[in-house]
């Protein structure tokens, strides 16, 4: 069976006016082809995924999302 490893790292500020933080999401298959892909996603994308997982899997316990930072989100 193929296994997947997902990592979220490298938060980067994008833009100036209406700036947001984007994260690198890397997925790698540790069996079979070993292909790896990297995409960039925002907090709102993770929130959407969280909501969809809860909606389609009501019997699963899905950990809560971390709170969205209202201040200091561009500080290291």
PyMOL Python script that loads the backbone (N, CA, C, O; Angstrom):
from pymol import cmd

cmd.read_pdbstr("""\
ATOM      1  N   UNK A   1       0.831  -1.186   0.000  1.00  0.00           N
ATOM      2  CA  UNK A   1       0.000   0.000   0.000  1.00  0.00           C
ATOM      3  C   UNK A   1       0.875   1.249   0.000  1.00  0.00           C
ATOM      4  O   UNK A   1       1.896   1.307   0.686  1.00  0.00           O
ATOM      5  N   UNK A   2       0.473   2.221  -0.758  1.00  0.00           N
ATOM      6  CA  UNK A   2       1.169   3.500  -0.762  1.00  0.00           C
ATOM      7  C   UNK A   2       0.766   4.294   0.478  1.00  0.00           C
ATOM      8  O   UNK A   2      -0.386   4.248   0.911  1.00  0.00           O
ATOM      9  N   UNK A   3       1.707   5.006   1.031  1.00  0.00           N
ATOM     10  CA  UNK A   3       1.437   5.883   2.167  1.00  0.00           C
ATOM     11  C   UNK A   3       1.794   7.300   1.745  1.00  0.00           C
ATOM     12  O   UNK A   3       2.681   7.517   0.919  1.00  0.00           O
ATOM     13  N   UNK A   4       1.087   8.252   2.327  1.00  0.00           N
ATOM     14  CA  UNK A   4       1.311   9.650   1.986  1.00  0.00           C
ATOM     15  C   UNK A   4       1.793  10.413   3.199  1.00  0.00           C
ATOM     16  O   UNK A   4       1.303  10.223   4.312  1.00  0.00           O
ATOM     17  N   UNK A   5       2.764  11.281   2.964  1.00  0.00           N
ATOM     18  CA  UNK A   5       3.237  12.178   4.016  1.00  0.00           C
ATOM     19  C   UNK A   5       2.917  13.598   3.552  1.00  0.00           C
ATOM     20  O   UNK A   5       3.281  14.007   2.450  1.00  0.00           O
ATOM     21  N   UNK A   6       2.231  14.334   4.415  1.00  0.00           N
ATOM     22  CA  UNK A   6       1.859  15.715   4.113  1.00  0.00           C
ATOM     23  C   UNK A   6       2.544  16.623   5.120  1.00  0.00           C
ATOM     24  O   UNK A   6       2.456  16.391   6.326  1.00  0.00           O
ATOM     25  N   UNK A   7       3.226  17.654   4.638  1.00  0.00           N
ATOM     26  CA  UNK A   7       3.835  18.637   5.530  1.00  0.00           C
ATOM     27  C   UNK A   7       3.364  20.035   5.132  1.00  0.00           C
ATOM     28  O   UNK A   7       3.186  20.335   3.951  1.00  0.00           O
ATOM     29  N   UNK A   8       3.169  20.871   6.132  1.00  0.00           N
ATOM     30  CA  UNK A   8       2.783  22.262   5.925  1.00  0.00           C
ATOM     31  C   UNK A   8       3.874  23.102   6.562  1.00  0.00           C
ATOM     32  O   UNK A   8       4.146  22.969   7.755  1.00  0.00           O
ATOM     33  N   UNK A   9       4.500  23.967   5.772  1.00  0.00           N
ATOM     34  CA  UNK A   9       5.646  24.730   6.267  1.00  0.00           C
ATOM     35  C   UNK A   9       5.798  26.027   5.482  1.00  0.00           C
ATOM     36  O   UNK A   9       5.007  26.338   4.591  1.00  0.00           O
ATOM     37  N   UNK A  10       6.821  26.761   5.835  1.00  0.00           N
ATOM     38  CA  UNK A  10       7.251  27.947   5.093  1.00  0.00           C
ATOM     39  C   UNK A  10       6.180  29.031   4.950  1.00  0.00           C
ATOM     40  O   UNK A  10       5.868  29.426   3.827  1.00  0.00           O
ATOM     41  N   UNK A  11       5.614  29.517   6.042  1.00  0.00           N
ATOM     42  CA  UNK A  11       4.636  30.598   5.897  1.00  0.00           C
ATOM     43  C   UNK A  11       5.293  31.830   5.276  1.00  0.00           C
ATOM     44  O   UNK A  11       6.376  32.241   5.696  1.00  0.00           O
ATOM     45  N   UNK A  12       4.639  32.412   4.284  1.00  0.00           N
ATOM     46  CA  UNK A  12       5.170  33.576   3.582  1.00  0.00           C
ATOM     47  C   UNK A  12       4.098  34.648   3.446  1.00  0.00           C
ATOM     48  O   UNK A  12       2.943  34.342   3.149  1.00  0.00           O
ATOM     49  N   UNK A  13       4.474  35.891   3.660  1.00  0.00           N
ATOM     50  CA  UNK A  13       3.555  37.003   3.442  1.00  0.00           C
ATOM     51  C   UNK A  13       3.441  37.229   1.934  1.00  0.00           C
ATOM     52  O   UNK A  13       4.447  37.282   1.225  1.00  0.00           O
ATOM     53  N   UNK A  14       2.204  37.361   1.457  1.00  0.00           N
ATOM     54  CA  UNK A  14       1.957  37.590   0.043  1.00  0.00           C
ATOM     55  C   UNK A  14       1.220  38.911  -0.114  1.00  0.00           C
ATOM     56  O   UNK A  14       0.175  39.121   0.502  1.00  0.00           O
ATOM     57  N   UNK A  15       1.761  39.800  -0.936  1.00  0.00           N
ATOM     58  CA  UNK A  15       1.118  41.075  -1.209  1.00  0.00           C
ATOM     59  C   UNK A  15       1.401  42.129  -0.162  1.00  0.00           C
ATOM     60  O   UNK A  15       2.081  41.879   0.834  1.00  0.00           O
ATOM     61  N   UNK A  16       0.862  43.321  -0.408  1.00  0.00           N
ATOM     62  CA  UNK A  16       1.013  44.421   0.545  1.00  0.00           C
ATOM     63  C   UNK A  16      -0.376  44.865   1.018  1.00  0.00           C
ATOM     64  O   UNK A  16      -0.717  44.687   2.187  1.00  0.00           O
ATOM     65  N   UNK A  17      -1.169  45.436   0.123  1.00  0.00           N
ATOM     66  CA  UNK A  17      -2.537  45.800   0.484  1.00  0.00           C
ATOM     67  C   UNK A  17      -3.385  44.533   0.399  1.00  0.00           C
ATOM     68  O   UNK A  17      -3.402  43.861  -0.632  1.00  0.00           O
ATOM     69  N   UNK A  18      -4.084  44.212   1.478  1.00  0.00           N
ATOM     70  CA  UNK A  18      -4.842  42.966   1.507  1.00  0.00           C
ATOM     71  C   UNK A  18      -3.925  41.759   1.613  1.00  0.00           C
ATOM     72  O   UNK A  18      -4.264  40.676   1.135  1.00  0.00           O
ATOM     73  N   UNK A  19      -2.759  41.937   2.240  1.00  0.00           N
ATOM     74  CA  UNK A  19      -1.777  40.857   2.357  1.00  0.00           C
ATOM     75  C   UNK A  19      -2.332  39.673   3.142  1.00  0.00           C
ATOM     76  O   UNK A  19      -3.228  39.819   3.973  1.00  0.00           O
ATOM     77  N   UNK A  20      -1.788  38.523   2.861  1.00  0.00           N
ATOM     78  CA  UNK A  20      -2.174  37.305   3.570  1.00  0.00           C
ATOM     79  C   UNK A  20      -0.953  36.408   3.714  1.00  0.00           C
ATOM     80  O   UNK A  20       0.084  36.657   3.099  1.00  0.00           O
ATOM     81  N   UNK A  21      -1.081  35.371   4.523  1.00  0.00           N
ATOM     82  CA  UNK A  21      -0.008  34.405   4.713  1.00  0.00           C
ATOM     83  C   UNK A  21      -0.344  33.164   3.894  1.00  0.00           C
ATOM     84  O   UNK A  21      -1.460  32.649   3.958  1.00  0.00           O
ATOM     85  N   UNK A  22       0.629  32.693   3.125  1.00  0.00           N
ATOM     86  CA  UNK A  22       0.464  31.464   2.344  1.00  0.00           C
ATOM     87  C   UNK A  22       1.439  30.421   2.883  1.00  0.00           C
ATOM     88  O   UNK A  22       2.533  30.755   3.337  1.00  0.00           O
ATOM     89  N   UNK A  23       1.035  29.173   2.829  1.00  0.00           N
ATOM     90  CA  UNK A  23       1.830  28.064   3.367  1.00  0.00           C
ATOM     91  C   UNK A  23       2.143  27.070   2.251  1.00  0.00           C
ATOM     92  O   UNK A  23       1.310  26.827   1.377  1.00  0.00           O
ATOM     93  N   UNK A  24       3.339  26.501   2.284  1.00  0.00           N
ATOM     94  CA  UNK A  24       3.689  25.427   1.362  1.00  0.00           C
ATOM     95  C   UNK A  24       3.124  24.124   1.894  1.00  0.00           C
ATOM     96  O   UNK A  24       3.349  23.772   3.053  1.00  0.00           O
ATOM     97  N   UNK A  25       2.400  23.413   1.063  1.00  0.00           N
ATOM     98  CA  UNK A  25       1.873  22.105   1.418  1.00  0.00           C
ATOM     99  C   UNK A  25       2.549  21.097   0.496  1.00  0.00           C
ATOM    100  O   UNK A  25       2.375  21.138  -0.722  1.00  0.00           O
ATOM    101  N   UNK A  26       3.310  20.204   1.085  1.00  0.00           N
ATOM    102  CA  UNK A  26       4.035  19.206   0.294  1.00  0.00           C
ATOM    103  C   UNK A  26       3.442  17.835   0.574  1.00  0.00           C
ATOM    104  O   UNK A  26       3.298  17.427   1.727  1.00  0.00           O
ATOM    105  N   UNK A  27       3.105  17.141  -0.484  1.00  0.00           N
ATOM    106  CA  UNK A  27       2.607  15.768  -0.339  1.00  0.00           C
ATOM    107  C   UNK A  27       3.578  14.843  -1.054  1.00  0.00           C
ATOM    108  O   UNK A  27       4.033  15.124  -2.163  1.00  0.00           O
ATOM    109  N   UNK A  28       3.879  13.743  -0.399  1.00  0.00           N
ATOM    110  CA  UNK A  28       4.802  12.778  -0.979  1.00  0.00           C
ATOM    111  C   UNK A  28       4.275  11.371  -0.759  1.00  0.00           C
ATOM    112  O   UNK A  28       3.863  11.010   0.343  1.00  0.00           O
ATOM    113  N   UNK A  29       4.294  10.601  -1.805  1.00  0.00           N
ATOM    114  CA  UNK A  29       3.892   9.201  -1.752  1.00  0.00           C
ATOM    115  C   UNK A  29       5.126   8.385  -1.382  1.00  0.00           C
ATOM    116  O   UNK A  29       6.143   8.443  -2.074  1.00  0.00           O
ATOM    117  N   UNK A  30       5.037   7.624  -0.292  1.00  0.00           N
ATOM    118  CA  UNK A  30       6.200   6.852   0.173  1.00  0.00           C
ATOM    119  C   UNK A  30       6.156   5.408  -0.301  1.00  0.00           C
ATOM    120  O   UNK A  30       6.852   4.550   0.242  1.00  0.00           O
ATOM    121  N   UNK A  31       5.351   5.143  -1.297  1.00  0.00           N
ATOM    122  CA  UNK A  31       5.296   3.818  -1.899  1.00  0.00           C
ATOM    123  C   UNK A  31       5.019   3.999  -3.370  1.00  0.00           C
ATOM    124  O   UNK A  31       4.547   5.059  -3.783  1.00  0.00           O
ATOM    125  N   UNK A  32       5.295   3.011  -4.156  1.00  0.00           N
ATOM    126  CA  UNK A  32       5.030   3.130  -5.586  1.00  0.00           C
ATOM    127  C   UNK A  32       5.971   4.114  -6.236  1.00  0.00           C
ATOM    128  O   UNK A  32       7.189   3.943  -6.169  1.00  0.00           O
ATOM    129  N   UNK A  33       5.429   5.144  -6.867  1.00  0.00           N
ATOM    130  CA  UNK A  33       6.234   6.078  -7.663  1.00  0.00           C
ATOM    131  C   UNK A  33       7.079   7.026  -6.830  1.00  0.00           C
ATOM    132  O   UNK A  33       8.115   7.494  -7.304  1.00  0.00           O
ATOM    133  N   UNK A  34       6.668   7.325  -5.595  1.00  0.00           N
ATOM    134  CA  UNK A  34       7.416   8.262  -4.761  1.00  0.00           C
ATOM    135  C   UNK A  34       7.279   9.703  -5.208  1.00  0.00           C
ATOM    136  O   UNK A  34       8.086  10.552  -4.828  1.00  0.00           O
ATOM    137  N   UNK A  35       6.255   9.993  -6.019  1.00  0.00           N
ATOM    138  CA  UNK A  35       6.052  11.352  -6.510  1.00  0.00           C
ATOM    139  C   UNK A  35       5.818  12.317  -5.360  1.00  0.00           C
ATOM    140  O   UNK A  35       5.211  11.963  -4.349  1.00  0.00           O
ATOM    141  N   UNK A  36       6.305  13.542  -5.525  1.00  0.00           N
ATOM    142  CA  UNK A  36       6.098  14.596  -4.525  1.00  0.00           C
ATOM    143  C   UNK A  36       5.557  15.826  -5.236  1.00  0.00           C
ATOM    144  O   UNK A  36       5.975  16.151  -6.348  1.00  0.00           O
ATOM    145  N   UNK A  37       4.616  16.511  -4.578  1.00  0.00           N
ATOM    146  CA  UNK A  37       4.022  17.723  -5.128  1.00  0.00           C
ATOM    147  C   UNK A  37       3.997  18.787  -4.050  1.00  0.00           C
ATOM    148  O   UNK A  37       3.787  18.494  -2.873  1.00  0.00           O
ATOM    149  N   UNK A  38       4.213  20.026  -4.466  1.00  0.00           N
ATOM    150  CA  UNK A  38       4.138  21.150  -3.545  1.00  0.00           C
ATOM    151  C   UNK A  38       3.175  22.181  -4.114  1.00  0.00           C
ATOM    152  O   UNK A  38       3.267  22.556  -5.283  1.00  0.00           O
ATOM    153  N   UNK A  39       2.249  22.636  -3.273  1.00  0.00           N
ATOM    154  CA  UNK A  39       1.309  23.681  -3.644  1.00  0.00           C
ATOM    155  C   UNK A  39       1.343  24.744  -2.543  1.00  0.00           C
ATOM    156  O   UNK A  39       1.859  24.500  -1.452  1.00  0.00           O
ATOM    157  N   UNK A  40       0.800  25.897  -2.830  1.00  0.00           N
ATOM    158  CA  UNK A  40       0.728  26.984  -1.853  1.00  0.00           C
ATOM    159  C   UNK A  40      -0.739  27.218  -1.523  1.00  0.00           C
ATOM    160  O   UNK A  40      -1.575  27.342  -2.418  1.00  0.00           O
ATOM    161  N   UNK A  41      -1.044  27.278  -0.229  1.00  0.00           N
ATOM    162  CA  UNK A  41      -2.429  27.451   0.208  1.00  0.00           C
ATOM    163  C   UNK A  41      -2.525  28.481   1.329  1.00  0.00           C
ATOM    164  O   UNK A  41      -1.569  28.715   2.067  1.00  0.00           O
ATOM    165  N   UNK A  42      -3.712  29.092   1.435  1.00  0.00           N
ATOM    166  CA  UNK A  42      -4.006  30.075   2.468  1.00  0.00           C
ATOM    167  C   UNK A  42      -4.774  29.418   3.606  1.00  0.00           C
ATOM    168  O   UNK A  42      -5.257  28.292   3.481  1.00  0.00           O
ATOM    169  N   UNK A  43      -4.882  30.149   4.733  1.00  0.00           N
ATOM    170  CA  UNK A  43      -5.643  29.669   5.887  1.00  0.00           C
ATOM    171  C   UNK A  43      -7.067  29.309   5.476  1.00  0.00           C
ATOM    172  O   UNK A  43      -7.607  28.295   5.918  1.00  0.00           O
ATOM    173  N   UNK A  44      -7.673  30.138   4.631  1.00  0.00           N
ATOM    174  CA  UNK A  44      -9.065  29.888   4.217  1.00  0.00           C
ATOM    175  C   UNK A  44      -9.199  28.549   3.486  1.00  0.00           C
ATOM    176  O   UNK A  44     -10.250  27.914   3.563  1.00  0.00           O
ATOM    177  N   UNK A  45      -8.158  28.112   2.782  1.00  0.00           N
ATOM    178  CA  UNK A  45      -8.200  26.802   2.116  1.00  0.00           C
ATOM    179  C   UNK A  45      -8.227  25.673   3.144  1.00  0.00           C
ATOM    180  O   UNK A  45      -8.944  24.686   2.975  1.00  0.00           O
ATOM    181  N   UNK A  46      -7.439  25.827   4.212  1.00  0.00           N
ATOM    182  CA  UNK A  46      -7.438  24.816   5.273  1.00  0.00           C
ATOM    183  C   UNK A  46      -8.775  24.805   6.007  1.00  0.00           C
ATOM    184  O   UNK A  46      -9.274  23.742   6.378  1.00  0.00           O
ATOM    185  N   UNK A  47      -9.347  25.974   6.215  1.00  0.00           N
ATOM    186  CA  UNK A  47     -10.643  26.074   6.870  1.00  0.00           C
ATOM    187  C   UNK A  47     -11.719  25.382   6.034  1.00  0.00           C
ATOM    188  O   UNK A  47     -12.555  24.656   6.572  1.00  0.00           O
ATOM    189  N   UNK A  48     -11.697  25.605   4.724  1.00  0.00           N
ATOM    190  CA  UNK A  48     -12.646  24.942   3.827  1.00  0.00           C
ATOM    191  C   UNK A  48     -12.502  23.418   3.931  1.00  0.00           C
ATOM    192  O   UNK A  48     -13.496  22.704   4.062  1.00  0.00           O
ATOM    193  N   UNK A  49     -11.249  22.925   3.870  1.00  0.00           N
ATOM    194  CA  UNK A  49     -11.011  21.486   3.956  1.00  0.00           C
ATOM    195  C   UNK A  49     -11.530  20.928   5.282  1.00  0.00           C
ATOM    196  O   UNK A  49     -12.171  19.877   5.308  1.00  0.00           O
ATOM    197  N   UNK A  50     -11.255  21.622   6.369  1.00  0.00           N
ATOM    198  CA  UNK A  50     -11.716  21.202   7.692  1.00  0.00           C
ATOM    199  C   UNK A  50     -13.239  21.084   7.714  1.00  0.00           C
ATOM    200  O   UNK A  50     -13.786  20.085   8.183  1.00  0.00           O
ATOM    201  N   UNK A  51     -13.918  22.113   7.204  1.00  0.00           N
ATOM    202  CA  UNK A  51     -15.382  22.115   7.190  1.00  0.00           C
ATOM    203  C   UNK A  51     -15.936  20.975   6.325  1.00  0.00           C
ATOM    204  O   UNK A  51     -16.917  20.332   6.700  1.00  0.00           O
ATOM    205  N   UNK A  52     -15.316  20.731   5.184  1.00  0.00           N
ATOM    206  CA  UNK A  52     -15.764  19.653   4.300  1.00  0.00           C
ATOM    207  C   UNK A  52     -15.555  18.282   4.937  1.00  0.00           C
ATOM    208  O   UNK A  52     -16.407  17.402   4.819  1.00  0.00           O
ATOM    209  N   UNK A  53     -14.419  18.104   5.611  1.00  0.00           N
ATOM    210  CA  UNK A  53     -14.165  16.832   6.295  1.00  0.00           C
ATOM    211  C   UNK A  53     -15.217  16.589   7.375  1.00  0.00           C
ATOM    212  O   UNK A  53     -15.719  15.474   7.517  1.00  0.00           O
ATOM    213  N   UNK A  54     -15.546  17.625   8.126  1.00  0.00           N
ATOM    214  CA  UNK A  54     -16.577  17.488   9.163  1.00  0.00           C
ATOM    215  C   UNK A  54     -17.943  17.202   8.559  1.00  0.00           C
ATOM    216  O   UNK A  54     -18.694  16.372   9.073  1.00  0.00           O
ATOM    217  N   UNK A  55     -18.259  17.880   7.484  1.00  0.00           N
ATOM    218  CA  UNK A  55     -19.566  17.733   6.855  1.00  0.00           C
ATOM    219  C   UNK A  55     -19.758  16.331   6.272  1.00  0.00           C
ATOM    220  O   UNK A  55     -20.835  15.747   6.391  1.00  0.00           O
ATOM    221  N   UNK A  56     -18.718  15.800   5.647  1.00  0.00           N
ATOM    222  CA  UNK A  56     -18.826  14.496   4.985  1.00  0.00           C
ATOM    223  C   UNK A  56     -18.505  13.316   5.897  1.00  0.00           C
ATOM    224  O   UNK A  56     -18.757  12.168   5.531  1.00  0.00           O
ATOM    225  N   UNK A  57     -17.953  13.583   7.077  1.00  0.00           N
ATOM    226  CA  UNK A  57     -17.575  12.522   8.018  1.00  0.00           C
ATOM    227  C   UNK A  57     -18.023  12.873   9.427  1.00  0.00           C
ATOM    228  O   UNK A  57     -17.183  13.050  10.310  1.00  0.00           O
ATOM    229  N   UNK A  58     -19.327  12.977   9.659  1.00  0.00           N
ATOM    230  CA  UNK A  58     -19.807  13.440  10.963  1.00  0.00           C
ATOM    231  C   UNK A  58     -19.435  12.529  12.128  1.00  0.00           C
ATOM    232  O   UNK A  58     -19.433  12.978  13.275  1.00  0.00           O
ATOM    233  N   UNK A  59     -19.123  11.273  11.867  1.00  0.00           N
ATOM    234  CA  UNK A  59     -18.784  10.364  12.966  1.00  0.00           C
ATOM    235  C   UNK A  59     -17.299  10.411  13.339  1.00  0.00           C
ATOM    236  O   UNK A  59     -16.904   9.843  14.357  1.00  0.00           O
ATOM    237  N   UNK A  60     -16.474  11.079  12.530  1.00  0.00           N
ATOM    238  CA  UNK A  60     -15.047  11.191  12.848  1.00  0.00           C
ATOM    239  C   UNK A  60     -14.781  12.373  13.767  1.00  0.00           C
ATOM    240  O   UNK A  60     -15.440  13.408  13.675  1.00  0.00           O
ATOM    241  N   UNK A  61     -13.816  12.205  14.646  1.00  0.00           N
ATOM    242  CA  UNK A  61     -13.384  13.321  15.496  1.00  0.00           C
ATOM    243  C   UNK A  61     -12.273  14.039  14.745  1.00  0.00           C
ATOM    244  O   UNK A  61     -11.187  13.493  14.549  1.00  0.00           O
ATOM    245  N   UNK A  62     -12.550  15.246  14.334  1.00  0.00           N
ATOM    246  CA  UNK A  62     -11.576  16.050  13.589  1.00  0.00           C
ATOM    247  C   UNK A  62     -11.143  17.185  14.506  1.00  0.00           C
ATOM    248  O   UNK A  62     -11.976  17.960  14.976  1.00  0.00           O
ATOM    249  N   UNK A  63      -9.828  17.286  14.764  1.00  0.00           N
ATOM    250  CA  UNK A  63      -9.355  18.333  15.680  1.00  0.00           C
ATOM    251  C   UNK A  63      -9.766  19.717  15.199  1.00  0.00           C
ATOM    252  O   UNK A  63      -9.912  19.945  13.998  1.00  0.00           O
ATOM    253  N   UNK A  64      -9.952  20.642  16.139  1.00  0.00           N
ATOM    254  CA  UNK A  64     -10.340  21.997  15.747  1.00  0.00           C
ATOM    255  C   UNK A  64      -9.200  22.712  15.030  1.00  0.00           C
ATOM    256  O   UNK A  64      -8.028  22.383  15.208  1.00  0.00           O
ATOM    257  N   UNK A  65      -9.566  23.679  14.231  1.00  0.00           N
ATOM    258  CA  UNK A  65      -8.583  24.514  13.546  1.00  0.00           C
ATOM    259  C   UNK A  65      -7.980  25.500  14.545  1.00  0.00           C
ATOM    260  O   UNK A  65      -8.668  25.942  15.465  1.00  0.00           O
ATOM    261  N   UNK A  66      -6.708  25.848  14.376  1.00  0.00           N
ATOM    262  CA  UNK A  66      -6.158  26.920  15.217  1.00  0.00           C
ATOM    263  C   UNK A  66      -6.861  28.226  14.875  1.00  0.00           C
ATOM    264  O   UNK A  66      -7.311  28.423  13.746  1.00  0.00           O
ATOM    265  N   UNK A  67      -6.950  29.106  15.846  1.00  0.00           N
ATOM    266  CA  UNK A  67      -7.595  30.397  15.626  1.00  0.00           C
ATOM    267  C   UNK A  67      -6.828  31.204  14.579  1.00  0.00           C
ATOM    268  O   UNK A  67      -5.601  31.135  14.497  1.00  0.00           O
ATOM    269  N   UNK A  68      -7.563  31.956  13.793  1.00  0.00           N
ATOM    270  CA  UNK A  68      -6.956  32.840  12.813  1.00  0.00           C
ATOM    271  C   UNK A  68      -6.390  34.050  13.555  1.00  0.00           C
ATOM    272  O   UNK A  68      -7.086  34.670  14.359  1.00  0.00           O
ATOM    273  N   UNK A  69      -5.135  34.382  13.288  1.00  0.00           N
ATOM    274  CA  UNK A  69      -4.490  35.519  13.952  1.00  0.00           C
ATOM    275  C   UNK A  69      -5.042  36.822  13.388  1.00  0.00           C
ATOM    276  O   UNK A  69      -5.060  37.019  12.173  1.00  0.00           O
ATOM    277  N   UNK A  70      -5.487  37.698  14.258  1.00  0.00           N
ATOM    278  CA  UNK A  70      -5.989  38.990  13.819  1.00  0.00           C
ATOM    279  C   UNK A  70      -4.901  40.058  13.840  1.00  0.00           C
ATOM    280  O   UNK A  70      -4.950  41.026  13.081  1.00  0.00           O
ATOM    281  N   UNK A  71      -3.906  39.867  14.730  1.00  0.00           N
ATOM    282  CA  UNK A  71      -2.777  40.794  14.806  1.00  0.00           C
ATOM    283  C   UNK A  71      -1.492  39.991  14.868  1.00  0.00           C
ATOM    284  O   UNK A  71      -1.473  38.863  15.361  1.00  0.00           O
ATOM    285  N   UNK A  72      -0.431  40.574  14.369  1.00  0.00           N
ATOM    286  CA  UNK A  72       0.879  39.935  14.441  1.00  0.00           C
ATOM    287  C   UNK A  72       1.065  38.750  13.525  1.00  0.00           C
ATOM    288  O   UNK A  72       2.015  37.985  13.693  1.00  0.00           O
ATOM    289  N   UNK A  73       0.166  38.574  12.541  1.00  0.00           N
ATOM    290  CA  UNK A  73       0.284  37.389  11.693  1.00  0.00           C
ATOM    291  C   UNK A  73       1.464  37.462  10.731  1.00  0.00           C
ATOM    292  O   UNK A  73       1.851  36.443  10.157  1.00  0.00           O
ATOM    293  N   UNK A  74       2.041  38.640  10.544  1.00  0.00           N
ATOM    294  CA  UNK A  74       3.195  38.747   9.659  1.00  0.00           C
ATOM    295  C   UNK A  74       4.506  38.800  10.426  1.00  0.00           C
ATOM    296  O   UNK A  74       5.564  39.010   9.833  1.00  0.00           O
ATOM    297  N   UNK A  75       4.446  38.609  11.753  1.00  0.00           N
ATOM    298  CA  UNK A  75       5.666  38.599  12.570  1.00  0.00           C
ATOM    299  C   UNK A  75       6.285  37.220  12.546  1.00  0.00           C
ATOM    300  O   UNK A  75       5.573  36.217  12.562  1.00  0.00           O
ATOM    301  N   UNK A  76       7.635  37.159  12.506  1.00  0.00           N
ATOM    302  CA  UNK A  76       8.281  35.841  12.537  1.00  0.00           C
ATOM    303  C   UNK A  76       7.959  35.129  13.822  1.00  0.00           C
ATOM    304  O   UNK A  76       8.412  34.005  14.036  1.00  0.00           O
TER     305      UNK A  76
END
""", "prot")
cmd.dss("prot")
cmd.show_as("cartoon", "prot")
cmd.util.cbc("prot")
cmd.orient("prot")
